[in-house]
Amino acid sequence: MVVRLLGLRFAYACAAPVAAYFSFVSPDIPATIDYQRRVFGPQPRWKQRWFICKHFFAFGLMIIDRFAILSGKARSYSFSFDGEQHLREAIAQGRGVVLLNAHFGNWEVGGKLLERTEAIVNIAGFDRESSSVRDMLDGASQARFRYIKLAGSPTDVLPLLAALRRGEIIAMLGDRAYGTPVTYVPFLGEPAPFPVGPYLLASLAGAPLLHVFSVREPGGHYRFIGFPPEHLTTPAHRDRPGFLSDCATRYAQRLEALVRRHPFQWYNFYPFWNPPPQS
């Protein structure tokens, strides 16, 4: 509402005091401090507080951009895609595509680039988004977005496999497990849990898997980075843990490289290395 009535600049200005307030009261502060310690090393208290505020402010800008772009103000931004040819080549194979993104940059606005393809895009995730966001995702572009809700049960794979067999895109986040099976691989200096479901899905369907990340750059520009597709084949059961670890390690290494270059754009405000036990 603020963006529509008063414009982006006013909305950005409002994000600053909000970020300052939450840098003192947010329950996510301990997890944020732990993450920033791994990126920046030990810092004096004043600088630690400043980094928290910057991180929350960047998150606020991302939220504003998300709503602005998905509600029709995309002309206020510019977009580019490094590696778009990889995605087009994968789609052309006709076996569907698994896109593995992260809570990094602004993955939702990737629809402005995916709409240039003719494939249907299914966003698979747990029910952590409000219905209003899902409605905007459904109607955001000509790419015909769909939302597939995951419940953490074995039957989750059925609609995903069906979409891939129709040659559609499945977009997933690879840096949060929500209680699903994980493998621990090095990330920012210590083993961390990464979900293995995307790799099992791609190997089961015979669909290429691509790592795709977004970066917010100055001047309202978003750059999307697509890596060459991986064609995964599930090995024998005894070799499966090593296979899944290798898959997650490649993803974690690419994510870590981007996080170190853009440390305030990873928005996984969560005790990532020591997640709470699932109830």
C-alpha positions in Angstrom: 0.0 0.0 0.0 2.8 2.4 0.9 4.6 1.7 -2.4 1.5 2.3 -4.4 0.5 5.5 -2.7 3.8 7.2 -1.9 6.4 5.5 -4.1 9.4 3.4 -3.7 11.7 6.1 -2.3 9.4 6.8 0.6 9.0 3.0 1.2 12.8 2.6 1.3 13.1 5.5 3.7 10.5 3.9 6.0 12.6 0.7 6.1 15.5 2.3 7.9 13.8 3.1 11.3 12.0 -0.2 11.1 15.3 -2.0 10.7 16.8 0.0 13.5 14.0 -1.0 15.8 14.1 -4.7 15.0 17.9 -4.8 15.4 17.2 -4.4 19.2 14.0 -6.5 19.6 13.9 -9.2 17.0 14.0 -12.8 18.2 16.3 -13.5 15.1 19.2 -11.4 16.6 21.1 -14.4 18.1 21.0 -16.4 14.8 22.0 -13.2 12.9 25.0 -12.6 15.2 26.1 -16.2 14.8 25.9 -16.0 11.0 27.8 -12.7 10.9 30.5 -14.0 13.2 31.2 -16.7 10.7 31.4 -14.2 7.8 33.1 -11.2 9.5 34.9 -12.8 12.5 34.7 -11.3 16.0 33.5 -7.7 16.0 33.1 -5.0 18.7 29.6 -4.6 20.0 28.9 -1.3 18.2 29.9 -2.8 14.8 28.0 -6.0 15.5 24.8 -3.9 16.1 25.5 -1.9 13.0 25.8 -5.0 10.9 22.5 -6.4 12.3 20.8 -3.1 11.4 22.3 -3.3 7.9 21.2 -6.9 7.5 17.6 -6.1 8.5 17.5 -3.0 6.3 18.6 -5.1 3.3 15.9 -7.5 4.1 13.3 -4.7 4.3 14.4 -3.5 0.8 14.1 -7.0 -0.5 10.5 -7.3 0.8 9.6 -3.9 -0.7 11.1 -4.9 -4.1 9.3 -8.2 -4.0 5.9 -6.6 -3.5 6.6 -3.8 -6.0 7.7 -6.1 -8.8 5.0 -8.7 -8.3 2.3 -6.0 -8.1 3.2 -4.5 -11.5 6.0 -2.0 -10.8 8.8 -4.0 -12.6 9.6 -1.0 -14.8 11.3 0.6 -11.8 13.9 -2.1 -11.9 16.3 -3.7 -14.4 17.2 -7.4 -14.8 19.9 -9.5 -16.3 20.5 -13.3 -16.3 24.1 -14.7 -16.5 23.7 -18.2 -17.8 20.2 -18.0 -19.3 21.4 -20.3 -22.0 21.8 -23.1 -19.5 18.2 -22.9 -18.5 17.0 -22.8 -22.1 19.1 -25.8 -23.0 17.8 -27.7 -20.0 14.1 -26.9 -20.9 14.7 -28.0 -24.5 15.5 -31.5 -23.3 11.8 -31.9 -22.4 12.3 -33.7 -19.1 11.4 -30.9 -16.9 13.9 -28.8 -14.8 14.7 -28.5 -11.1 15.8 -25.0 -10.2 17.6 -24.8 -6.9 17.6 -21.4 -5.3 18.2 -20.0 -1.8 17.1 -17.4 0.7 19.5 -15.1 -1.0 19.0 -11.9 -3.0 15.3 -12.0 -4.1 14.5 -15.3 -5.6 10.8 -14.4 -6.0 11.5 -11.8 -8.7 13.1 -14.5 -10.9 9.7 -14.7 -12.5 10.6 -11.6 -14.6 13.2 -13.7 -16.3 11.4 -17.0 -16.3 8.4 -15.4 -18.0 10.6 -15.3 -21.2 10.4 -19.1 -21.3 7.4 -21.1 -22.4 7.5 -23.5 -19.5 5.1 -23.6 -16.6 6.9 -22.7 -13.3 5.9 -24.6 -10.1 7.2 -23.0 -6.9 7.5 -25.8 -4.4 7.7 -25.0 -0.7 6.3 -25.4 2.8 3.4 -23.3 3.8 5.5 -20.4 5.1 4.1 -17.8 2.7 0.9 -15.9 3.2 -2.0 -16.5 0.9 -1.6 -12.9 -0.5 2.0 -13.7 -1.6 0.9 -16.9 -3.2 -1.8 -15.1 -5.1 0.7 -12.7 -6.4 3.0 -15.5 -7.4 0.1 -17.2 -9.3 -0.7 -14.1 -11.3 2.7 -12.4 -11.5 3.5 -13.1 -15.1 2.7 -14.9 -18.3 4.9 -17.8 -17.1 1.8 -19.3 -15.4 3.2 -19.7 -12.0 1.8 -22.4 -9.7 2.4 -23.0 -6.0 2.9 -26.6 -4.8 2.5 -26.9 -1.1 4.8 -29.4 0.6 3.9 -31.1 3.9 7.1 -33.1 4.6 5.4 -36.4 3.8 6.6 -39.1 1.2 3.6 -38.2 -1.0 5.0 -34.7 -1.6 7.0 -36.2 -4.5 4.0 -37.2 -6.6 2.9 -33.7 -7.8 6.5 -32.7 -8.3 7.3 -35.8 -10.5 4.1 -35.2 -12.4 5.1 -31.6 -13.2 8.6 -32.7 -14.3 7.2 -35.4 -16.6 5.0 -32.7 -18.2 8.3 -30.8 -19.0 7.6 -28.1 -16.4 10.0 -26.2 -14.0 10.1 -27.0 -10.3 11.7 -24.1 -8.3 12.9 -25.0 -4.8 15.0 -23.5 -2.0 18.0 -25.6 -1.1 19.2 -23.9 2.1 16.4 -24.8 4.6 15.2 -28.3 5.4 12.0 -27.8 7.5 12.4 -31.2 9.1 13.1 -33.1 5.8 16.1 -35.4 5.4 19.5 -33.6 5.3 23.2 -34.2 4.8 25.8 -32.2 6.7 28.4 -30.4 4.5 30.9 -27.6 5.1 29.4 -24.1 5.0 31.1 -21.0 6.3 33.6 -23.0 8.3 31.4 -25.7 9.9 29.2 -28.5 8.7 25.6 -27.4 8.2 22.4 -29.3 7.3 21.2 -29.1 3.7 18.1 -30.8 2.4 18.7 -33.8 0.0 15.2 -33.9 -1.5 15.9 -31.8 -4.6 18.7 -34.1 -5.7 16.7 -37.3 -5.2 13.8 -35.7 -7.1 16.0 -34.7 -10.1 17.7 -38.1 -10.2 14.4 -40.0 -9.9 12.8 -37.9 -12.7 15.8 -37.8 -14.9 15.5 -34.0 -15.0 18.4 -31.6 -15.1 19.1 -29.6 -11.9 20.4 -26.0 -12.1 21.7 -23.8 -9.3 20.2 -20.3 -9.8 20.8 -17.4 -7.5 19.8 -13.7 -7.5 21.8 -10.7 -6.5 20.5 -7.2 -5.7 22.8 -4.6 -7.2 22.9 -0.8 -7.0 20.4 1.2 -9.0 17.5 -1.2 -8.7 19.2 -3.9 -10.7 18.8 -7.6 -10.2 21.3 -10.1 -11.6 20.4 -13.7 -11.8 23.2 -16.3 -12.0 22.5 -19.7 -13.5 25.1 -22.5 -13.5 25.4 -25.4 -16.0 22.8 -28.2 -15.4 23.7 -31.3 -13.5 22.4 -34.6 -14.7 22.1 -36.8 -11.6 21.8 -40.5 -11.4 21.1 -42.1 -8.1 23.8 -44.7 -7.3 23.4 -48.0 -5.4 22.0 -47.6 -1.9 25.4 -48.1 -0.2 26.8 -45.2 -2.2 23.9 -42.9 -1.8 25.1 -40.9 1.3 28.3 -39.9 -0.5 26.3 -39.0 -3.7 24.0 -36.7 -1.7 26.9 -35.2 0.2 28.7 -34.4 -3.1 25.5 -32.8 -4.5 24.9 -30.6 -1.4 28.6 -29.7 -1.2 28.6 -28.2 -4.8 25.5 -26.2 -3.9 26.9 -25.0 -0.6 30.2 -24.0 -2.1 28.4 -21.8 -4.7 26.1 -20.3 -2.1 29.0 -19.6 0.2 31.0 -17.8 -2.5 28.0 -15.5 -3.1 27.3 -15.0 0.6 30.8 -13.9 1.2 30.6 -11.3 -1.6 27.1 -10.1 -0.5 26.9 -11.0 3.2 23.8 -8.9 3.9 21.7 -10.6 1.2 21.4 -14.1 2.8 18.0 -13.9 4.6 18.0 -17.2 6.5 17.4 -15.7 9.9 17.5 -19.1 11.6 19.9 -21.1 13.8 21.2 -22.7 10.6 24.1 -24.7 12.0 22.2 -25.9 15.1 18.5 -26.0 14.1 16.0 -26.7 16.9 14.6 -30.2 17.1 11.5 -30.9 15.1 8.4 -31.5 17.2 
